[in-house]
Amino acid sequence: MFRLDNKIAAVTGAGSGIGAAIAETFAAQGARVFVLELDEASGAETVARIRDAGGSADAVACNVSDAASVASAFDAVASAAGRLDILVNNAGIAHIGTVETTTEADLDRIYAVNVKGVHLCSQAGVRLMLKSGGGGAILNLASIASLIGLTDRFAYSMSKGAVLAMTRSIAVDYVKQGIRCNCVAPARVHTPFVDGYLRNTYPGREQEMFQQLSEYQPIGRMGRPDEVAALALYLCSDEASFITGQCYPIDGGVLVF
């Protein structure tokens, strides 16, 4: 079960964190994975780990907020593989601030990556899936911020709410063409981004704040990238062929308690 043999997958922002975990998990299950990454060095590192483990992967430079870059990246996938079966829109950035403290530049920056990036990559991915005629699966990385209010996350929540809306729109528009589209909504996940945030924002108090962030989840810890990757694997596998237009929280109990 959950094998992806002979599947062609593209994962954006797969140079680190959740994206890297998804790319490595998909490759371990037999997919040929295209790592679409702005930071070419980190993308190459993910590809190297996959190949060292016996998997198949290629790195493709991609700035998801730039239409020309996205077009070039998906052209490279089409040229190398001839089709696309799975697209994971993982690339995203964060922002801390209320409606008062969020500047126009802040909002534009978040929108460009988290909303426009999903639009551009989904557009290119859908066109490639339709061209190959085999349907496909799209998975978007949303957030619990898509579903509940989070303090000091005005722009970020806006963007992830849009991701949820785009997920359902794509699902409705392409269900008859065999393209499924779902999203996952994680709570806090322990990634290098979190470590960098704590180091830069709370110097000398990293461990204290790490504990606070961990305890936000009723289960008592943050999620792990491999746990999100396992859910992504299911939703992009043939075993999930009856699921589309849905949002799956992976939140350590946040939405329950």
C-alpha positions in Angstrom: 0.0 0.0 0.0 0.9 3.6 -0.6 3.5 2.8 -3.2 4.2 5.5 -5.8 6.1 3.4 -8.3 6.3 5.0 -11.7 4.7 8.2 -10.5 6.2 11.6 -11.3 6.0 14.0 -8.5 7.0 17.7 -8.1 7.4 19.2 -4.6 8.0 22.9 -4.2 10.2 24.2 -1.4 11.7 20.8 -0.9 15.1 21.9 0.1 14.4 21.6 3.8 11.7 21.0 6.5 8.4 19.6 5.5 9.1 19.8 1.8 12.3 17.8 2.1 10.5 15.2 4.2 7.8 14.8 1.6 10.2 14.5 -1.3 12.3 11.9 0.5 9.2 9.9 1.6 7.7 9.9 -1.9 11.1 8.8 -3.4 11.3 6.0 -0.9 7.9 4.8 -2.0 9.1 4.7 -5.7 8.3 8.1 -7.2 10.6 10.1 -9.3 10.7 13.4 -7.5 11.5 16.8 -8.9 12.7 19.1 -6.1 11.5 22.6 -7.1 13.5 25.0 -4.9 14.5 28.6 -4.8 17.6 27.8 -2.8 19.5 25.7 -5.4 22.1 24.5 -2.8 19.5 23.1 -0.4 17.5 21.5 -3.3 20.7 19.7 -4.4 21.2 18.5 -0.9 17.7 16.9 -0.8 18.3 15.3 -4.2 21.7 13.9 -2.9 20.0 12.3 0.1 17.4 10.8 -2.0 19.9 9.3 -4.5 22.1 8.1 -1.7 19.1 6.2 -0.3 18.6 4.6 -3.8 15.8 6.9 -4.9 15.2 8.9 -8.1 15.3 12.7 -7.9 16.2 15.8 -9.9 16.7 19.4 -8.7 15.0 22.2 -10.6 15.4 25.9 -9.7 12.1 27.6 -9.1 10.9 30.8 -7.7 7.2 30.1 -7.1 6.3 33.8 -7.0 7.7 34.4 -10.5 5.6 33.3 -13.5 8.5 32.9 -15.9 10.5 30.8 -13.3 7.5 28.5 -12.7 6.9 28.0 -16.4 10.6 27.2 -16.9 10.5 24.7 -14.0 7.5 22.8 -15.2 8.8 22.8 -18.7 11.9 21.1 -17.3 9.7 18.5 -15.6 7.8 17.9 -18.8 11.0 17.6 -20.9 12.6 15.2 -18.5 9.6 13.0 -17.5 6.9 13.7 -20.1 4.1 14.0 -17.5 3.2 14.9 -14.0 1.2 12.7 -11.6 1.6 14.5 -8.3 2.1 18.1 -7.3 2.8 19.2 -3.7 2.6 23.0 -3.2 4.7 23.2 -0.1 6.8 26.4 -0.6 5.7 29.1 1.8 6.9 31.9 4.1 5.7 33.1 7.5 5.0 36.5 9.0 4.2 37.8 12.5 2.0 40.8 13.0 -1.6 42.1 13.5 -3.6 44.0 11.0 -2.1 47.2 12.5 1.5 46.2 12.3 1.4 44.4 8.9 2.7 46.7 6.2 1.6 46.8 2.6 5.1 45.3 1.7 4.6 42.5 4.3 1.2 41.6 2.8 2.5 41.7 -0.8 5.5 39.5 0.1 3.3 36.9 1.8 0.8 37.0 -1.0 3.4 36.6 -3.7 4.7 33.3 -2.2 1.9 31.7 -0.3 -1.0 32.6 -2.6 0.3 33.5 -6.0 2.9 30.7 -5.8 0.2 28.1 -5.3 -1.8 29.6 -8.1 1.1 29.6 -10.6 2.3 26.1 -9.7 -1.2 24.7 -9.7 -1.9 26.3 -13.0 1.2 24.8 -14.6 0.7 21.5 -12.8 -2.9 21.1 -13.9 -2.0 21.9 -17.5 0.7 19.3 -17.5 -1.6 16.7 -15.9 -4.3 17.4 -18.5 -1.9 17.2 -21.4 -0.7 13.8 -20.3 -4.3 12.7 -19.8 -3.8 10.6 -16.7 -5.3 12.7 -14.0 -3.3 13.4 -10.9 -3.2 14.5 -7.3 -2.4 18.0 -6.0 -1.7 18.5 -2.3 -1.4 22.0 -0.8 0.2 22.9 2.5 -2.4 25.0 4.4 -2.3 25.5 8.2 -4.5 25.4 11.2 -4.5 29.2 10.5 -6.8 28.3 7.6 -9.4 27.1 10.1 -9.0 29.1 13.4 -7.7 32.5 14.5 -4.1 32.7 15.6 -2.7 35.7 17.4 -0.3 37.9 15.5 -0.6 36.0 12.2 -2.8 38.3 10.2 -1.0 38.1 6.8 0.0 34.5 7.2 -3.6 33.5 8.1 -4.9 35.4 5.1 -2.6 33.4 2.8 -3.4 30.0 4.3 -7.1 30.8 4.2 -6.6 31.4 0.5 -4.8 28.1 0.1 -7.8 26.3 1.5 -10.2 28.1 -0.8 -8.0 27.4 -3.8 -7.9 23.7 -2.9 -11.6 23.4 -3.0 -11.9 25.4 -6.2 -9.4 23.2 -8.0 -11.1 20.1 -6.7 -14.5 21.2 -8.0 -13.2 22.4 -11.4 -11.2 19.3 -12.3 -12.9 16.3 -10.6 -14.3 15.1 -13.9 -10.8 15.2 -15.4 -9.4 12.9 -12.8 -7.5 15.5 -10.9 -7.8 15.4 -7.1 -6.9 18.3 -4.9 -6.6 18.3 -1.1 -4.7 20.2 1.6 -3.2 19.5 5.0 -3.4 21.9 7.9 -0.5 21.4 10.3 -0.1 23.0 13.7 3.5 23.8 14.7 6.0 21.5 13.1 9.6 21.4 14.3 11.7 22.5 11.4 14.9 24.4 10.9 12.7 27.5 10.4 11.5 27.2 14.0 15.0 26.9 15.3 16.1 30.0 13.4 13.0 31.9 14.5 13.8 31.2 18.2 17.5 31.9 17.8 16.8 35.3 16.2 13.8 36.4 18.2 14.6 35.0 21.7 18.4 34.9 22.0 19.3 33.1 25.3 15.7 32.0 25.8 15.5 29.4 23.0 14.7 26.4 25.2 12.1 28.3 27.3 10.3 29.5 24.2 10.6 26.1 22.4 8.8 24.6 25.4 6.0 27.2 25.2 5.6 26.6 21.5 5.5 22.8 22.1 2.9 23.0 24.8 0.5 24.9 22.5 -0.3 21.5 21.1 -2.4 19.6 23.6 -0.4 16.5 22.8 2.6 18.2 24.3 5.0 18.6 21.4 5.4 20.0 17.9 4.8 17.8 14.9 7.6 16.3 12.9 8.2 16.8 9.2 8.0 13.0 8.6 4.6 12.9 10.2 3.3 15.5 7.8 5.0 13.6 5.0 3.2 10.4 5.9 -0.2 12.1 5.6 0.9 13.7 2.3 1.9 10.2 1.0 -1.5 8.8 1.8 -3.4 11.7 0.2 -1.3 11.5 -3.0 -1.5 7.8 -3.3 -4.0 5.7 -5.1 -5.4 4.5 -1.8 -6.9 8.1 -1.4 -8.5 8.0 -4.8 -12.0 8.7 -3.3 -10.8 11.9 -1.5 -10.8 15.4 -3.1 -11.5 18.9 -1.9 -10.7 18.1 1.7 -8.6 19.7 4.4 -6.8 17.4 6.8 -5.6 18.9 10.1 -2.5 17.4 11.6 -2.4 19.4 14.8 -1.7 17.5 17.9 -5.2 18.1 19.2 -5.3 21.9 18.8 -8.7 21.9 17.0 -10.3 19.4 19.5 -9.5 20.8 22.9 
